[in-house]
Amino acid sequence: MIEITSLTNETVKETVRLQQKKYREESGLFLIEGYKPVEESIFAGVKLVRIFVKNNNDIEKFSKSGAEVIKTTEPVLKKISTTDTPPAVVAVGVQKTINEHWVKDASRIILLEGIKDAGNLGTILRTAAAFGIDGVILYKNTVDIYNPKCVRSSVGNLWKNNILVIDELERLQKLINGFTKIGTLPKSDNSCYLNSFDFPAKSCVFMGSEADGLSGKLKSITDTSITIEMNSSVESLNLGISAGIIMYKMRLI
């Protein structure tokens, strides 16, 4: 066991850098904050490099994880974490290798375009795991899944999803060829209410950001579109809520 109490320690500085996307991409590492996410990551087989703990009984608890366990203080945990109140445990994990092999055997896919809110993304990934969605495709400038807020809001479910990041439309079209491509749009003559829509056997639902919706390019390749029916006095729903409603019905495929 190692003990670190200095805020200027090099390991502490290196860990703090993981709050930045650039350094996460360069290192292939990311932060996991809190008991539940750290425990879930160990259970899921995520490789952990180091675990910072405040309490002595956590030293033995996490010693079998294969990671370097570091006894530290609350000021150090506050510095390396991104929360207002520092958790008692912060780990550094190795990012999963992302591949596209899962797509060919999938039936239920959610595609997210341009999602900027890390909390929303984490919530959607958590809900996708809960309702048996086969995978999530992140298209065009969607927030980094290893953003600490996304990792926290997924509550340990980040590594339970198949996830793919794609920027090229041509590659996307080839990949989801054979799926019914379903856009999510405000009600119009060309969209169907979700309540009366039956998802085909292989469905890929496109969802855009709350601010911008789906791009014209994605709209142009959809086969059909759906709308969540709601009271006319409400203009729109939070993206995480909308995705949850749609995925709840998709689970019936």
C-alpha positions in Angstrom: 0.0 0.0 0.0 1.1 3.5 -0.8 0.1 6.7 1.1 -0.2 10.0 -0.6 -1.2 13.2 1.2 0.4 15.9 -0.9 -1.7 17.8 -3.4 1.4 18.4 -5.5 2.3 14.7 -5.8 2.9 13.7 -9.5 0.4 10.8 -9.3 -2.2 13.3 -8.0 -1.4 15.7 -10.8 -1.6 12.9 -13.4 -5.0 11.9 -12.1 -6.3 15.4 -12.1 -5.5 15.7 -15.8 -8.1 12.9 -16.5 -10.8 15.5 -15.9 -9.8 16.8 -19.4 -11.0 15.0 -22.5 -7.7 15.6 -24.3 -5.7 13.8 -21.6 -8.3 10.9 -21.4 -7.8 10.4 -25.1 -4.0 10.5 -25.0 -3.8 8.2 -22.0 -6.7 5.8 -22.6 -7.6 6.2 -18.9 -10.6 7.7 -17.1 -11.9 8.6 -13.7 -14.4 6.5 -11.7 -15.8 8.3 -8.7 -17.7 6.7 -5.8 -18.2 3.3 -4.2 -21.0 2.0 -6.5 -19.3 2.8 -9.9 -15.9 1.5 -8.6 -17.5 -1.7 -7.3 -19.5 -2.2 -10.5 -16.3 -1.6 -12.6 -14.5 -4.3 -10.7 -17.4 -6.7 -11.1 -17.5 -6.0 -14.9 -13.8 -6.7 -15.3 -12.8 -3.1 -16.1 -9.0 -2.9 -15.6 -8.2 -0.4 -12.8 -4.8 1.2 -12.6 -5.1 2.8 -9.1 -7.7 3.3 -6.4 -7.6 6.2 -4.0 -9.3 5.5 -0.6 -9.8 7.5 2.5 -10.9 4.8 5.0 -8.5 2.1 6.2 -11.1 -0.7 5.8 -11.3 0.1 2.1 -7.6 -0.8 1.7 -8.2 -4.5 2.2 -11.6 -4.3 0.4 -10.0 -3.2 -2.9 -6.6 -4.9 -2.6 -7.8 -7.9 -4.6 -8.8 -5.7 -7.6 -5.4 -5.8 -9.1 -5.0 -2.1 -8.9 -2.6 -0.1 -6.9 -4.4 1.0 -3.7 -3.5 4.4 -2.4 -4.4 5.6 1.1 -5.1 9.3 0.9 -6.9 12.3 2.5 -10.1 14.2 1.8 -8.2 17.2 0.3 -6.5 14.9 -2.2 -9.8 13.2 -3.1 -11.4 16.7 -3.5 -8.7 17.7 -5.9 -8.8 14.6 -8.1 -12.6 14.3 -8.2 -15.1 16.5 -10.1 -17.9 16.5 -7.5 -18.6 19.3 -5.0 -18.4 16.8 -2.1 -15.5 14.3 -2.7 -16.3 10.6 -2.7 -14.5 8.3 -0.3 -13.2 6.3 -3.3 -11.8 7.4 -6.7 -10.3 5.0 -9.2 -8.5 5.3 -12.5 -9.6 2.8 -15.1 -8.6 1.7 -18.6 -11.0 2.6 -21.4 -12.7 -0.3 -23.2 -11.8 -1.1 -26.7 -14.7 0.0 -28.9 -15.6 -2.2 -31.9 -18.6 -2.7 -34.2 -18.9 -6.5 -34.1 -22.0 -6.4 -31.9 -24.1 -4.5 -34.5 -24.7 -7.4 -36.9 -26.4 -9.5 -34.1 -28.4 -6.6 -32.6 -32.1 -6.0 -32.8 -32.5 -2.8 -30.7 -30.1 0.2 -31.3 -30.3 3.8 -30.1 -28.3 6.3 -32.2 -27.5 9.7 -30.5 -26.5 12.7 -32.5 -24.7 15.7 -31.1 -25.6 15.1 -27.5 -23.7 17.7 -25.4 -25.1 17.0 -21.9 -22.9 14.3 -20.2 -25.5 13.7 -17.5 -28.2 13.0 -20.1 -25.9 10.6 -21.9 -25.1 8.7 -18.7 -28.8 8.5 -17.9 -29.5 7.1 -21.4 -26.8 4.5 -21.1 -28.1 3.4 -17.7 -31.6 3.1 -19.1 -30.4 1.2 -22.2 -28.8 -1.4 -19.9 -32.0 -1.6 -17.9 -34.3 -2.2 -20.9 -32.1 -4.6 -22.8 -31.1 -2.3 -25.7 -28.4 -4.1 -27.7 -26.2 -1.0 -28.1 -25.8 2.7 -28.5 -24.2 4.5 -31.4 -22.8 8.0 -30.7 -22.7 10.1 -33.9 -21.2 13.5 -34.7 -19.8 15.4 -31.8 -21.6 13.6 -29.0 -20.1 14.1 -25.6 -17.3 11.7 -24.5 -18.7 8.7 -22.7 -15.7 8.9 -20.3 -16.6 12.4 -19.2 -16.7 12.1 -15.3 -20.3 13.3 -15.2 -21.4 10.7 -17.7 -19.6 8.0 -15.8 -21.3 9.1 -12.6 -24.8 9.4 -14.0 -24.6 6.0 -15.6 -24.2 4.6 -12.1 -21.9 1.7 -13.0 -23.8 0.8 -16.1 -21.4 2.3 -18.6 -19.6 -1.0 -19.2 -22.8 -2.9 -19.5 -23.5 -1.4 -22.9 -22.2 -2.0 -26.4 -21.1 1.5 -27.5 -19.8 2.7 -30.9 -18.6 6.1 -31.9 -19.0 7.1 -35.6 -18.4 10.4 -37.4 -18.8 9.4 -41.1 -22.4 9.1 -42.5 -21.3 6.6 -45.2 -19.8 4.2 -42.6 -22.9 4.6 -40.5 -25.2 3.7 -43.4 -23.3 0.6 -44.2 -23.2 -0.5 -40.6 -27.0 -0.2 -40.0 -28.0 -1.5 -43.5 -30.8 -4.0 -42.8 -32.2 -2.0 -39.8 -35.4 0.1 -40.0 -34.1 3.6 -39.4 -36.6 5.5 -37.2 -36.3 9.2 -36.6 -37.7 11.0 -33.6 -39.5 14.2 -34.6 -42.2 16.7 -33.4 -45.6 15.5 -34.6 -46.1 16.0 -38.4 -48.0 14.4 -41.2 -45.0 12.1 -41.7 -44.6 10.8 -38.1 -46.5 8.2 -36.1 -47.3 8.4 -32.5 -45.2 6.0 -30.4 -48.4 4.6 -28.8 -49.5 3.1 -32.1 -46.1 2.2 -33.5 -44.8 -1.3 -33.6 -41.0 -1.6 -33.7 -39.8 -3.9 -36.5 -37.5 -6.8 -35.6 -34.3 -4.8 -36.3 -34.8 -1.2 -35.3 -32.4 1.7 -35.0 -33.9 4.8 -33.4 -32.2 8.2 -34.1 -32.3 10.9 -31.4 -30.9 14.4 -31.6 -30.0 16.9 -29.0 -32.7 18.9 -27.2 -31.4 22.1 -28.8 -31.0 21.1 -32.4 -32.9 17.8 -32.9 -31.8 15.6 -35.8 -29.7 16.9 -38.6 -31.0 17.1 -42.2 -28.6 14.3 -43.2 -29.9 11.8 -40.6 -33.5 12.8 -41.4 -32.9 12.0 -45.1 -31.9 8.4 -44.4 -34.8 7.5 -42.0 -37.4 5.0 -43.1 -40.1 6.4 -40.8 -40.4 8.7 -37.8 -42.1 8.6 -34.4 -43.4 11.2 -31.9 -44.2 10.7 -28.2 -47.7 11.9 -27.6 -48.2 14.3 -24.8 -50.3 17.2 -23.6 -50.3 20.2 -26.0 -49.4 22.5 -23.1 -46.0 21.0 -22.9 -43.5 21.8 -25.7 -41.0 19.1 -25.2 -39.5 16.5 -22.9 -36.0 16.1 -21.5 -33.9 13.9 -23.8 -33.2 11.3 -21.1 -36.9 11.0 -20.4 -37.8 10.7 -24.1 -35.2 8.1 -24.7 -36.4 6.1 -21.6 -40.0 6.1 -22.9 -38.9 4.9 -26.3 -36.5 2.2 -25.0 -39.2 0.9 -22.6 -41.4 0.1 -25.7 -38.4 -1.1 -27.7 -37.8 -3.8 -25.1 -40.8 -5.7 -26.5 -39.0 -6.4 -29.8 
